Amino acid sequence: MSIFLLVLGLVLFVGLVVVHELGHFIVARRNGVEAEEFGVGFPPALYRKRVKSKRGDFDFTWNLLPLGGFVRLKGEHDADTEKGSFGAANTWSKTKIMAAGVVMNLITAYVLFMIVALIGMPQLVDDQFTVASDSKTVSSQLFVGYVEPSSPASSAGLKSGDRLQTISSSTHTISLDSNTQLPTITKSFAGETVNILYSRQGDERQTTAKLRTTAEVADSQNTKNPKGYLGVVPSTYSMVRSTWSAPIVAGGVIVQFTGLTFQGLGKALAGLGGIVAGFVTGNGQARHNAQTEASSQVAGPVGIFFILKDGSLLGYEYVLFIVAIISLTLAIMNILPIPALDGGRLWLTLASRAVNKPLSQRTEEIVNATGFAILMLLILLITFVDVRRFF
């Protein structure tokens, strides 16, 4: 099941890029700009078909690299003036065309968040937006967040990410969920050998652990390394279902996560800058600290794969929620003035309109090429961080 959900997540991720490009395609044609090609994936082409249409013929292609999609418009430079070209369109039409991908990703994120709210929305951040009068917790799970070295949990083979289900002795069994006070539960079994039922990557397992005694735990409390009965730091996951308020919850979550995304971008850029500085100066500790900061805020293709992989182990609700967040992030990234992305082109167009001087093809190419080079450098840095993080 988890493999299916992982594949589904990856397909949906690629679909987000295709939907983004479809927005450009539709709005361009509605505003008199000819689309020469709409491609799923990136070349080389595996399949090509000429499509006849009242708004103009275009090539539809399936391509080898399944990394998203693209639309090729006629005359994409502002300096192009031939009828039907992007360059010949007025400023308002260009604005609509370049913003269309962002709008499509926002709509996709909103719809996905609304669906997830109806079936059970994962609560991933503190004080995540809900409508209190229409919120019902439908699932709660307890996970191992951290395993203390040389602890009963470590000896029992428990690892970070394991989902704890039950803990039992010869006399009674206690079910574990996100509402469980694990220290209180394990204290009731102090000094005993207990059976622990847990699951790892979807596989149910069982192990035994001899818990520390009350005296051992008490003696450690005033030391630098206070110990617990089992020796784990738990993390909890819960899902909250909404009914009539699902559209409101979807909008609230978009606003909340947009703010979190901007906060994360600032920290991520600071972290990536620290990585570069660490390499230049040879300061290994600074580089390590920067990698830690960046990896907690940003993910590239490798990171997204592992995030979807982990989400697939928790259920389809988590996969849909992650895809919705990615769609929202794509919208945000493509409205920012980053050269080579939609936002960069949009702001360049508006700036040239403000000074009433269209950009020359050479100037536009230099700006976009420079932005693309910087973007590729950032992707390489992020991929480096992801590889260090996950391997």
N, C-alpha and C positions, 0 to 999 in steps of 0.2 A: 504493500500500500504506500509506504514512504517513497519508494522509487517512482511510483506513478505520480505522486504529488510533487516530487522534485522535477520530473519531466514536465508536468503541468505548469509548475512555476516558471520554468525556463521558457516554455512556449508563450506563456502570458507576458513574460518580460520582453521577448522579441516582439510580441504583439503590440506592446506599448509604443515601441518605436514606429511600427507600421501604422498604428492609429495616428500618431503624431504627424507622420508624413502624409497620411490620407487627408488630414486637415488642410495642409498646404495645397494638396492636389485639388480638392473640391473647391476651395475658396479661390484659388488661382483661376480655374476654369470659369467660375461664376463671375469673375471680374475681367474677363476677356484676355487673360494670359494663357498661352498655349502650353500644355504639358507634353513634353516630347517622350517621356518615359516614366513609368511607375514601377519600381522594382521591390520585390520582397527578398531580403538578403542582400549581399554585396557581390559584385562581379568576381569571377566570370559567370556569364549567364548559362544556365542549364536548359532553360526553356524561354522562348520568345514568341509572342503573338501580337500581331498588329490589330488593335481594337478600333473599329469604326464608331464614330460618335458625332452627334449634332454639334457639340462644342469643340470638335477637332479630334482628329485621329491621334492615337498615341501607342507606344509599345508597352506591353505588360510583360515583365520578366520575372522568372524564378531564378535565383542566383545561388552560387555555391556556398558562400559564407553566411550562415544563418545568424547574423548579428543585428538584425533589424530590417531596415528598408530605406528607400530614398525616392525622391521625385526630382526629375530633371526638367526644369522649366526652360522655355525658349528665352534666350537673351537675358541671362541672370545678372548681368552687370548693369549698374545704373546708367552707364554711358550708352547702352544699346537703345536704339530709337525705332527699330523696325516694328511695324504693327504686330501686335500679338506677343511681343516680348515683355519680359518683366521690367526691363529698363524704361519702356515706353509707358508703363502704367503710371497713374497719378499717385501722389503720396498716400492718400487715404486707402487706395487699393493695395499698395505695397504694405502698408501697416496691417491691414486685415489679413493679407496672405502670410506675412511673417508671424503674426500673432496666432494664426489658426492652429498651429501645432500645440501651442501652450494651452489654448482653450480646450482642445480635444483631450489633452492629458488631464486637465482639471476636471472635465466632465467624467472621464474614465475613473479618476480617483474618487470623485463624489459618489458615483454609482456603486463602485466596489465597497467603499466605506458604508454605504447605506445597506447593501446586501449583508455585509459582515455584521452590522448592528442588528439586523433582523435575526440572524442565526446564532450570534454570540461573538461579541468583539473582544479580542484579547486586550487586557489592561497592561500595557507595557511601560507606561510612565506614571509617576506619582500624580495624583489628582487628575487623571485623564478625564476628558469631558464626557459627562453623562447627564441625562435628565433624571434626577433622583426619583421622581414620582413614577417613572416608567423604566426602571432598571431592575433586572432580575439576574442574579448570579447563577449561571447554568453549569459551570464547570470550574473546579478549583484543583490545582495540582501542586505538589510539593517536590522540589528538585534539590539535588545536592549542588550548592554553589561553589563550595570550596572544601577540600579534604585536608585536615590537619595532618602533617607528617607524623609517622609513628603513633597514630591514634588507633582506636578500635576500628573506626571506619576504614582507615588505610589498610589495616591487617585483613579486613574482611573483603577488600578488593573494590570498595566503592570508589567511583570517580565523579568528577564534576560533570554535571549534565544528566546523571542518573535520576530517574523519577522514583521517589519513594512511595510505596503503596501501603504496606502494612508492617507493623513491628509486633512480634508476639513472643511469649514465653510458654512454658508448659501449662500455664493457668488461664491466660487470656490473650486476645488479639485486639490491636487498636489500628483502625484505618487512618491513613495519613492524607491530608489535603492541605490546601493553602491556608486554611483557618487553624491548622494544628500548631500548638505551641510546642515545638520539638523539644526544647530543654525540659519542659514540665513532663512531657511523656517519657523521655529517656531517664529522667530522674526517678520515675516510678519503677524503673527496671534496674536501678543502680546496682552494680556489682554482678548482675546476672548475665548469663549467655542467652542472647535473643536471636530469633530468626527474623530476617529482614527480607521482605518481598519487594523487588524493585524491577524496573524495566530500563533497558539501555538500547537506544536506537530502535525502539519498537519491540525488542525481544524481552520477554519476561524472564527474570532470573531470581534466584534465592541464595542467600548467604547467611552465615552466622557471625555474630560479633560478641565478644565479652566486654561489656561496658565497664567504665571506670567506677570505682566506689565513690560514695559521697565524700569520704575523707580525702581521696585523691583530688577530686574536683575542688573541694574547699581549700586545700593546702596550696593549690595553684593560683587562686584568685588574686593574691597580692604580689604575684611575680610578673616578670615581663611577658610571659607566655601563659595566660590563663587557659585552662583546658575545659572541655565539655565532656559529658558522659560518653557520647558517641564520637565526637571530634569532627563535626561538619558544620559549615555555615550554610543554612538553608536559603533557597530562593523560591519565591512563590509565583505562580501564574494562575490567573483567573480569567474567565470570560463572562461578559455581561450582555444580556439580550435586551433589546428594546423592541417596541411594537410601533405605536403611533408616532413616537418621537424619533424614529430612525432617520428621517430626512434632516431633523434638527441636529442629531448627534453627528451625522456625516459632515455637516457644515462646521460644527464646533470643532471636530477633530482636525479638519483641514486647516482652520485658523490656528489651532494649538500647535500642530506639527509644522506649519509654515514658520512660526516663530522659533521652534526648536531647530529647524533646518538652518535658519540664518545664524543662530547661535553656534551650531555645529560647524558651519562653513568657516566662521572666523577662527575657531579653535583648530580646525583641520589645516587651514592655510598657515597658521602659526606653527603647527607641528611639522608640516612639510618644509617650511622655511628652516626650521631647526634641523631637519635631516640634512639639508643641503649644507648648512653652516657646519654641522658636525663632520661631514665628509671633508669640507674644505680645510677646517682647522685640525682635523684628526682627533677631535674630542669624542671618544667612544661613548662616554657616559651621556653627554649632551645628545648625541645621535640616538641612543637608546631611549632616553626620556622623550624625545620628539616623536620617535616611532610609536611609543605607547600612547601619546596624546593624539597623534594622527589616526591611529588604528581604531581608537574609540569613537571617532567622529565621522570617518569617511570610509567608503569601500569602492573598489573598482570591480572589473569583471570577475576576478578571482574571488574577491570578498563577497560579491553578490551571489555567486554560485554556492559558497559555503553557508551564507545566511539563508538562502532558499533550502539548502540541504537540511540545516538544523530546523527550520520552520516546518519542513515536510514531516519531521518526526513528531511534531506536536499536533498536526491535523490540518485539514484543508482551510479552516478558518484562519490559521496563522499564515498559510501561503497566500491567501487572498489579501489579507491585511498587509503583508510585506509588499506584495505587488502594488497595492493601492498607494503605499508610502513611496515606492519607487516612481510611480506615475506622477505623484505630487512633486517629487524631487526633480523629475525631468521638466515639469512645467516651470518650477522656480529657476532652474539652471538656464533655461532657454528664454527667460525674460530679463535676466541680468545682462549688463553690457559687456559680454565676453566676446571678443572678436572670433569669427569663424562659427559661432553659434547664432541662432536666430536673434537673440537679444542684441548681440553685437551689431548685426546687420540692421536691425530695426533702429537702434539708437544712432548709427551712422547715417541712415536715411533721414531721420528726423533732424539731425544736426545739419546735414547738407541742405535740407529744406529751410531751416532757420536762417542760414546765411545766403539762401537763394542761389546756391552754386552746386550743381550735381558733381558727384565724385567722378574723377577720371577712372577708366578701367585699370590703369596701372596703380593708382593710389589705392583703389579698393582691393586689388590683388595683393599689394604689399601688406596692407592692414590685416586682411584675412589670413594670409600666409604666415605672418608673424604670430597672430593669435592662434592659428592651428598648431604651429611649432610649440608654443608655450603650453597649449592644451595637451599635446602628445607627451611633453615632458612631465606634466602633472600626472597623466595617466600612467606613465612609466614609474614615477615615484610612488603612486598609490598602489600599483601592482607589486612593486618591491616590498612595500609595507605589508600588503596582504599575504605575500609568499612567506615573509618572516613570521607573520602572525599565525598562519594556518598550517605551516609545514615544519 
